[in-house]
């Protein structure tokens, strides 16, 4: 399966395709097409950083909700 590390990280971190696509400035459909074929290491690293940012943002949001 192409881009397994990206797919695994999305699943593990609870980040949806549409959330990553939004951060990348593309549509969800484009992201899904990109994931069909192995991406360059640079492109994968960029996506992994975006996934990390989204996951941290979601985590902070949940922590804020719990405090209220």
ChimeraX commands (.cxc) that place a marker at each C-alpha (Angstrom):
marker #1 position 0.00,0.00,0.00 radius 0.5
marker #1 position 1.39,3.38,-1.02 radius 0.5
marker #1 position 2.14,5.97,1.67 radius 0.5
marker #1 position 1.46,3.54,4.49 radius 0.5
marker #1 position 3.23,5.76,7.03 radius 0.5
marker #1 position 0.89,8.67,6.19 radius 0.5
marker #1 position -2.21,6.48,6.37 radius 0.5
marker #1 position -1.10,4.90,9.66 radius 0.5
marker #1 position -0.33,8.28,11.20 radius 0.5
marker #1 position -3.70,9.70,10.15 radius 0.5
marker #1 position -5.46,6.75,11.78 radius 0.5
marker #1 position -3.31,6.72,14.94 radius 0.5
marker #1 position -3.65,10.47,15.52 radius 0.5
marker #1 position -7.35,10.62,14.69 radius 0.5
marker #1 position -6.84,13.11,11.86 radius 0.5
marker #1 position -9.36,12.99,9.03 radius 0.5
marker #1 position -8.41,13.21,5.35 radius 0.5
marker #1 position -10.36,16.43,4.98 radius 0.5
marker #1 position -8.45,18.04,7.88 radius 0.5
marker #1 position -5.09,17.27,6.29 radius 0.5
marker #1 position -6.32,18.37,2.87 radius 0.5
marker #1 position -7.50,21.69,4.33 radius 0.5
marker #1 position -4.08,22.30,5.91 radius 0.5
marker #1 position -2.39,21.50,2.60 radius 0.5
marker #1 position -4.73,23.83,0.70 radius 0.5
marker #1 position -6.17,21.09,-1.50 radius 0.5
marker #1 position -9.45,19.21,-1.73 radius 0.5
marker #1 position -9.99,15.89,0.01 radius 0.5
marker #1 position -10.35,14.20,-3.39 radius 0.5
marker #1 position -6.92,15.43,-4.47 radius 0.5
marker #1 position -5.37,14.16,-1.23 radius 0.5
marker #1 position -6.90,10.72,-1.73 radius 0.5
marker #1 position -5.53,10.61,-5.29 radius 0.5
marker #1 position -2.07,11.64,-4.08 radius 0.5
marker #1 position -2.09,8.83,-1.52 radius 0.5
marker #1 position -2.66,6.21,-4.22 radius 0.5
marker #1 position 0.99,6.43,-5.34 radius 0.5
marker #1 position 4.15,6.70,-3.27 radius 0.5
marker #1 position 5.02,10.35,-2.61 radius 0.5
marker #1 position 8.49,11.80,-2.37 radius 0.5
marker #1 position 10.11,11.75,1.05 radius 0.5
marker #1 position 9.93,15.55,1.20 radius 0.5
marker #1 position 6.19,15.51,0.49 radius 0.5
marker #1 position 5.63,12.77,3.08 radius 0.5
marker #1 position 7.57,14.72,5.72 radius 0.5
marker #1 position 5.49,17.82,5.01 radius 0.5
marker #1 position 2.30,15.81,5.47 radius 0.5
marker #1 position 3.57,14.22,8.68 radius 0.5
marker #1 position 4.35,17.66,10.11 radius 0.5
marker #1 position 0.85,18.87,9.20 radius 0.5
marker #1 position -0.70,15.78,10.80 radius 0.5
marker #1 position 1.28,16.49,13.98 radius 0.5
marker #1 position 0.10,20.12,14.04 radius 0.5
marker #1 position -3.55,19.11,13.56 radius 0.5
marker #1 position -3.34,16.42,16.26 radius 0.5
marker #1 position -1.79,18.85,18.76 radius 0.5
marker #1 position -4.43,21.47,17.99 radius 0.5
marker #1 position -7.22,18.92,18.52 radius 0.5
marker #1 position -5.64,17.76,21.77 radius 0.5
marker #1 position -5.41,21.33,23.10 radius 0.5
marker #1 position -9.03,21.90,22.16 radius 0.5
marker #1 position -10.12,18.81,24.07 radius 0.5
marker #1 position -8.11,19.87,27.12 radius 0.5
marker #1 position -9.77,23.29,27.05 radius 0.5
marker #1 position -13.22,21.71,26.86 radius 0.5
marker #1 position -12.46,19.46,29.82 radius 0.5
marker #1 position -11.41,22.42,31.98 radius 0.5
marker #1 position -14.67,24.25,31.34 radius 0.5
marker link #1:1,2 radius 0.2
marker link #1:2,3 radius 0.2
marker link #1:3,4 radius 0.2
marker link #1:4,5 radius 0.2
marker link #1:5,6 radius 0.2
marker link #1:6,7 radius 0.2
marker link #1:7,8 radius 0.2
marker link #1:8,9 radius 0.2
marker link #1:9,10 radius 0.2
marker link #1:10,11 radius 0.2
marker link #1:11,12 radius 0.2
marker link #1:12,13 radius 0.2
marker link #1:13,14 radius 0.2
marker link #1:14,15 radius 0.2
marker link #1:15,16 radius 0.2
marker link #1:16,17 radius 0.2
marker link #1:17,18 radius 0.2
marker link #1:18,19 radius 0.2
marker link #1:19,20 radius 0.2
marker link #1:20,21 radius 0.2
marker link #1:21,22 radius 0.2
marker link #1:22,23 radius 0.2
marker link #1:23,24 radius 0.2
marker link #1:24,25 radius 0.2
marker link #1:25,26 radius 0.2
marker link #1:26,27 radius 0.2
marker link #1:27,28 radius 0.2
marker link #1:28,29 radius 0.2
marker link #1:29,30 radius 0.2
marker link #1:30,31 radius 0.2
marker link #1:31,32 radius 0.2
marker link #1:32,33 radius 0.2
marker link #1:33,34 radius 0.2
marker link #1:34,35 radius 0.2
marker link #1:35,36 radius 0.2
marker link #1:36,37 radius 0.2
marker link #1:37,38 radius 0.2
marker link #1:38,39 radius 0.2
marker link #1:39,40 radius 0.2
marker link #1:40,41 radius 0.2
marker link #1:41,42 radius 0.2
marker link #1:42,43 radius 0.2
marker link #1:43,44 radius 0.2
marker link #1:44,45 radius 0.2
marker link #1:45,46 radius 0.2
marker link #1:46,47 radius 0.2
marker link #1:47,48 radius 0.2
marker link #1:48,49 radius 0.2
marker link #1:49,50 radius 0.2
marker link #1:50,51 radius 0.2
marker link #1:51,52 radius 0.2
marker link #1:52,53 radius 0.2
marker link #1:53,54 radius 0.2
marker link #1:54,55 radius 0.2
marker link #1:55,56 radius 0.2
marker link #1:56,57 radius 0.2
marker link #1:57,58 radius 0.2
marker link #1:58,59 radius 0.2
marker link #1:59,60 radius 0.2
marker link #1:60,61 radius 0.2
marker link #1:61,62 radius 0.2
marker link #1:62,63 radius 0.2
marker link #1:63,64 radius 0.2
marker link #1:64,65 radius 0.2
marker link #1:65,66 radius 0.2
marker link #1:66,67 radius 0.2
marker link #1:67,68 radius 0.2
view
